[in-house]
Amino acid sequence: MSIIAQAQAGVSSGESTVLNIQRMSTEDGPGLRTTVFLKGCSLECGWCHNPEAVSVKPQVVWHARACIASRACDAACGDDAIIRTDSAEIRIDFSRCTLCGKCVQDCPSAALELIGTQWDVDDLLQEVAKDESYFETSGGGVTISGGEPGLWPSCVTAFIEACKARGYHTAVDTSGMCSPAALKAIASRADLVLYDLKQMDSEKHRDFTGQPNERILSNLQRLAVQMREGGGPTELWIRTPLIPGATADERNIRAVGEFISAHLEGLVSRWELCSFNNLAGDKYRRLGRSWTFEGTGLMTPEQLLRCKDWACRSLRDASIVIATGRTRIECAGDSVRESSS
């Protein structure tokens, strides 16, 4: 069985499609964490910096820097899915690609990569267990992210239970765009839920993400009831991506704050404002897609602080607001350097 056929085979056998396992993360919960990114998302945000996580299916991508132009992939592909442009670049025609995996296997420099492989719960637990000492010394643990973990409820709940049996702190990062039953099952087992509130205007939310926000908001309200009744999780973080021209405006940020005050009072221990990440252009090009926010620059420190001020003013407890991410500092001679907030 080919490597990609193996990746596809587990969908009905208690496995989930894992995009990446990121170690030593400090951004997805307390302490040092191992974050498991699942493939497949119910939203398609225009600013997404992980576009390879949107499709639930495995995909083949080409890395230009690794390519030695051996043309072994041309010979391996029997579907004419590998197209060479005038600039000597490779483009994968996904309408022709049958995901046989031969090009990935035969590429001598690993310039072609399979993204998305199947993992069962036991193997995934063994993998994250390699970082157990870091969890113990830093107060960290395991975070399940995506994509959207709510698309894999049976696998995610089983994995969380396995992690908790080992004593690991568990967190789930969700957009809330999943079934109420899936969110309830996952959240009831996790220690921490990181919940995205992107855009409070439903029509704008649809424009920027492909879906309205009613289910996201109603699921969050259900989660609040669940927490107040002691049904878990024990902690809730809200995350709002600050996207210039989409979410990073006073009206939207204040609306998020007002929602927190009205429906989540006393439940949210952190509201994180995440500044725009503009480093995803190459990922879109590898997937043969254009990026709406390709030319959008990083926020300045002043813009980030202004957003934080709006957020603080919208809450009774401003201490939960934190602003994170890269910003740009404009220097003399029109040069730009980055800083980390």
Buried (B, 14 or more C-beta within 10 A) or exposed (E): EBBBEBBBEBBEEEBBBBBBBBEEBEBBBBBBBBBBBBBBBBBEBBBBBBBBBBBBBBBBBBBEEEBEEEEBBBEBBEBEBBEEEEEEEBBBEBEEBEBBBBBBBBBEEEBBBBBBBBBBBEEBBEBBBEBBEBBBEBEBBBBBBBBBBBBBBEBBBBBBEBBBEEEBBBBBBBBBBBBBEBBBBBBBBBBBBBBBBBBBBBEBBEEBBBBBBEBBBEBBBBBBEBBEEEEBBEBBBBBBBBBBEBBBBBEBBBBBBEBBBEBBEEBBBBBBBBBBBBEBBEBBBBBBEEBBBEEBEBBBBEBBBBBBBBBBEBBEBBEBBBBBBBBBEEEEEEEEEEEEB
